Amino acid sequence: MDDHAAREMMTTCACEALRRTSRSVTSQYRQALAAVGVRPAQVPVLVAVRLHGRVPVTALAERLGLDRTTLTRNLAVLEAAGLVTIEDDGDRRVRLVVLTDAGREVLEPTYEAWRRAQDRVVDAFGAARLEALVAELDAFDQVLSG
């Protein structure tokens, strides 16, 4: 590989740019959520279960855009913390994720911490720019995930 190819990879790679930005953004939310004891990757799981009620693991993975194995690892941590339970649905092949009382209780301080992080991001980047960025990222995801 020559220098031109190396520079091209470092300056135009969508994967690298998104991963670098993701680390920076995740750091903002991780700091805000630390006092609550919830990690940024756990927040969408808890919120999705809150919104959808008793939800099959496979359906939850699809809604979150996660592979089932990754979601199962996240759910194990949430279950160990007492924030969700995993139940049978009478069909041994279907496992339901259920938010516990502790899970419901942690959502309020989680929202407050998330709101603080979100406000910092909006203040730094601008509300309109952030809205446009999120819309573009959603469109990018749709194109790539088919």
Secondary structure, DSSP 8 states (H G I E B T S, - for coil): --HHHHHHHHHH-HHHHHHHHHHHHHHHHHHHHTTTT--TTTHHHHHHHHHHSSEEHHHHHHHHT--HHHHHHHHHHHHHTTSEEEEE-SSTT-EEEEE-HHHHHHHHHHHHHHHHHHHHHHHHH-HHHHHHHHHHHHHHHHHHH-
